[in-house]
């Protein structure tokens, strides 16, 4: 088949790699509207289970990713003048530009054609394609053209956030919560190379406007945030994009769902198909798993078998997403209701931060939930029951929500 992937992110590139490995006869082109080498964003996170999965599907690119990523264990939190630490699981991060370069080089090696600086306005721009894959992000132009067919639904969160970088290299996933005269503002930080870390800043709409972040330009906004997070940054600067004003980069998170993931030879992948709140660090992992599933379903399929392959892809990935979407929704709500938890002793607050995916937490008084959770953790039988029931409850609750 002739397969055209629109958008040069990890989902499109990894799909191209795996589709070529499954069927070398496929003619695959990846179109990226930005110039070669351009990449927006800082670092992305993933977990050991994803790395193992990548090794099974393409050891070559997985080896390169493992060599270039950094690892951390546990977390650390600044809560006003107080601090606390937590010894948690191992996590990994890699620069977004580095990840895209690794995948692009591997795709070329396998015979995938990469076109940069090419703007694809719609499905009609690719008349010879048997399949067009929209991997052009949460604001996908291709999906928007056929939003009625896909049943696209976009809801926005209550808080405002911005992605930044910093030259301070964090060796643990670090949080900082700062109280201002206009409410709380906080950030999530993690190292992704030997020189830089990602820093995501978030606050309520009232705090955002109260601090003037809706009006400040690029430099002034960064300087204000550097003052607010001075303890955590330890003298290091914050880094932002310089191509547009910083106030344009503040967003309310868009949760994207679609009733259908394919229409007339056009399929959705990654953020074009679904988004999950950045606070669970799953976006890149989910995009790569979409690619794994779609490539497997396509296999050596010809055009006659394409509709059935796309239906299997959609069905499998929607089911896999249920518990993740539930976790993301509750995680976002935890931060939107931060004042419910911020007054707790730091160790307790950090423990509930780790439990923010729970569908029960919003309905149980925080102190009571903390003590119950501690009790469950000490009793192996209850701990196993919680581990078994938690994901099933999350999937059941999420399945009652509008289709993804």
N, C-alpha and C positions, 0 to 999 in steps of 0.2 A: 504493500500500500504506500501511497504518498501521504506522509504525516507532517503537518506543519504545527509547530509549537510557538505560540505567541507569548512573549515575555521570557527574558533570559535568566530567570531566577532558579533556585535549586530544584523546584518541582519540574519545570520544563527540561532542564539539563539532565536531571537524573532519569526522567522518563525516556529521553532520547537515548541515553546510554543503555538502559535495560531493554528497551524495545529493539535496539540494534543487536544486543547480545542474544535475545530470544529469536530474532529473525533478521539476519544480516541483509536479506533482500529488501527490507523496508527502506524507502527513500525518506529521510528525515531531515527537516530544516527547522532550526530555532531562530526566531526573529526577536531581536532586542532593539527597542527604540532609542536607547542611549548608546553613546559611542563605546567602542571596545575599551575596557579598562575602567570605565566609570561605574561606580557602585555607591549607592546611598545606604546609610545604616552603619552600625558599628559591629558588635559581636552578636552571635546567636548561641543559644544554649541547647544542649541535648544530654541524654543520659546513657549509661553503659549499654542498656538493652538495645538502643538504636544502633550503636556502633557494632554490636554483634550481628544485628540484622543486616547492616550494610555489608559486612564481611561475607555473609552467605550469598548475597546477590552479585556483588562485584568486588572481589578482594583487592583489585588494583586501586580503585578510587578510595576504598575504605582505608587502605594502608596509608595513603597520602593524607587523608583527613586525620587519622590517628596521630600521625607524625607532626601535624601542624596545630593540633588543638592543645589547650591547656586544661588542667583538671583542678578541682577544689573539693573540699569535704566540709559539710556543715555550714553554719551561718553565724553571723554576728549582727547585732542590732544596737544602734544608738537611739535611745528614747529620751529626748530632752537631754538632761545631764546624766542620765543613767545608761548603763550598758549591760548587755547580756550576750552569752554565746550558746550555741547549740551544736552538738556533734551529730551531724546528719549524714545522709548518703553522699556518695561521690557524684559530682556533676562535671560536665565538660562544656567548653565554649571554644568557638573559632570565629575569626573575623569573617564577616559576610563576604567581603571582597575576596578573601583567601579561599573560602569555600566555593564561590562561583568560579574562580580561576581553576581550581582543581577539577571541578566537574566539566568545565568548558574544554580543558586540555584533554581530558579522557574522552569526551564526546568526539572531538576532532580526530583523535587517534583511531576511533572506531568507524570513521567515515561520515559522521554527522556534519551537515553544512550549517555554519553559524553566520548569520547576517546581522551586523550591528548598524545602528543609525537608521533603521528602517521602521517607519510608522505604519502599522497595519490598522486601517480604519474600521474594517469589518470583514465578515466572512466572504464578501464578494471580492475582496482584494486577493483571494487565494482560490481562484476558480478551478485549478487543477488538483486541489487537495481532496483525498478521500476522507481524511479526518483532520480537523483543526482542533487543537487543544488550547483552551484559554487559560494560560498561566500568568495572566497580567494583573494579578493582585486583587485586593479587596474592592477597588474601584474599577474593576475590569470593564473596559470599553466594549469588548465583544459580548460579554454577558449583558451589559446594560442595553445593547441594541435589541436583545431578545428577552428582556426581563419578564415580559408577560408569559412567554413560553416556559421559562425556567421557574417561574413563581418565586422570584427573588424577594426577600424580605430583609431590610436593614434596620436595626434598632441601635440607638446610640446610648452609651453609658452616661451617667450623671457627672462623672469627674472629668477633669482635663489632664492631659499628659503630654510629655515631650521626650524624644529620644536624644540623648547627648553622649559625648565621650569624655574621658578624662585621662590625664597622663599618670594618675596614681593607679598602680597595679594592685588590685585586691586579690588576695589568695583564699578568700572565703566569700560566699554570697552574702553581701552586706546590705543592711537596711538602715536608714536614718530617718527619724521622725522628729520634726522641728515644729514647735508651737510658735505662731506669730500672732500679732494683734488682729489678724483677720481669719484665724483658724489654723489648722494643721496642714503642713506640706511635708511630703516624704519622697524618698527615692530608693530605688533598687540598684545595686551596683555589682558587677562581677568582671573579673579580668578575662580577656580573650586572647591576649598575646603577652609578650614580655615587655611591651611598652604602653599598652592601653587597656582601659576598661570601658564597659558600657555603663551609662548612668541614665536610668529612666526616672524622670521626676513627675510626680502626680499630686493633685490637690483637688478640692471641691471647686465648683464654679464660683462660689462666693469668695473663696480664698484667692483664686486666680484673678478675679476682677479687683478684689480689695488690695492686693499687692501691686496692681497695675500691670500685671503680666500680659493682659489683653491689649495693652497699648505700647509697651516698651519695644524698642528695636533690638536687633541682634545682640550687640555688645552690652547694652545696659541690662538686658534680661540675664545674660550670663554672669555679669558682675554681681547682680542681686542674688542669684542662686548660689554663687560662690561664697558670699557672705553668710547666707542662711545655713549652708552645709560646710562651713569652714572647718569644724572639728573633724568631720569625716574625711574631707579632702586633704587635710594636713598640708596646706600650702600649694597644692596642685591646682591647675586651672581646669575649668570645664571647656569642652570643645563642642562647637555647634556647626551646622552647615552655614556656609557663607553665600550660597547662591540665591537665597531668598530670605526675607525678614523672619526673625525667630517667631514672632507672634503668629505667622502663617503655619508654623509647624506644630503649634499646640492643637491637639485634637480631642474630641470626645470619641472613645473607642467605638468603631462600627462593628457590631456583631452581624455577620452576613450568613443567611441560610437560604437554601433553594429547595423547592419542592422536587424539581427534576435537575439532574446534572448533565443532561445531554439533549440536543435538539438538532435534527437535520444535519448530522455530520459534524456538529460542534459540541465538544465536551469540556467540562470545567474541572480544574485541578487546583489544589492548594487554596490560597486565600480567595480566589475567584469563586470557589465552591462553598467555602465555609471559613469563618474566622473564630478563633478562641482567644479570650483575653490574655494579653501578654504576661500577666502576673503568674501564669502557670508554666511559662517557658516551653510551650509545646508546638508553636507554629511551624518551625522548620521541620521538626520530627514528623508532624502530621502531613506536611507537604511531600516529604520524601516517601512516606508510607503510601500516600495516594499514588505516587509514581510507581512504586513497587507493585501495587494492586492492578493499576491500569495496564502496565506493561505485561504482567502475567496474563490478564484476561485477553489482551490483544494477541499475544503469542504469535502464531503464524496465520492469524485470522485474515480472510480476504474481505472485500467490501460486503459480500452477501452476509457474512457472519458478524458484521460490525454492530448492528443494533443489539443483538443478544449479548455481545461482549461488553458493551457499554452499560447495559442493564445489570449485568452481574457485578461490574465494577461499582456502580452506584449502590447497589444493595449491600455489598460487603462493607464498603467504607462507611455508609450511614450507620450500620449496626456497630461498627468498631468505634465510631465517634460518640455514641450516646453517653458513656460514662465520662469522657473527656469534656464534652460540652457542659455536662452538669457541673463538673469540677470548676470549669472556667467561669460559669455563671455565678456560682457561689463565692468563688474567689473575688470576682469583681465586686460583688455585693458586700463582702467583708470590708473592703477598702472604702466603699461608699458609705459604710456605717462605722467608720473608724472610731468615732467618739464612744461607741458602745464598749470598746475594748481597751482604748488607750490609757484609761485610768488604772488599769490593773498593774500589779507589781510586774516589772519587766520580764521576769522568767515566765510568769503566767501568760502575759500577753504574747510572748514569743511562741509559747506552746500552742496557744489558740491560733496564732498566725499559721502555724503548721497544720492546723485542723480546719482551715478556712474552706476547704472543699466539701466539708460535711453538710448534707442537706438538713441535719438536725440542729446545728449550731445556732442558726438565727432564732430558733424557738425555745432555746434553753438558756436561762440566766448564765452569763459567762463564768462566774465563779463556780456555780454548780457543775457546769459542763466540764470545767477544768478538773475538778476533784473526781468526777465520775470517770473521766478519761484516764486519770492517773491510776484509779482503782482497776479499771479494765486492763491497763498496761501491765499491772503486777500479777494478774491472774491469767495463766496461759490459755485456759479454756475460753474465757471471755474475749481474750485478744484474738484467738482464732475465729470466734463467732463474728466479731467486728470486722475482721479482714474478709470474711466470706459474705456477710450481709451488706457491707458498705457499698461495694461496686454494684451489686444487684439492685439495691434501693435507688442508687443514682441513675442506673439505666432505666428503671421503671418510671421514675419521675420525669426524666428527660424525654422518654418516648411519648409522654402525654402532652408535650409541648408542640408547637407548630413544627412541621417537618423540616429537617435540615437539608 
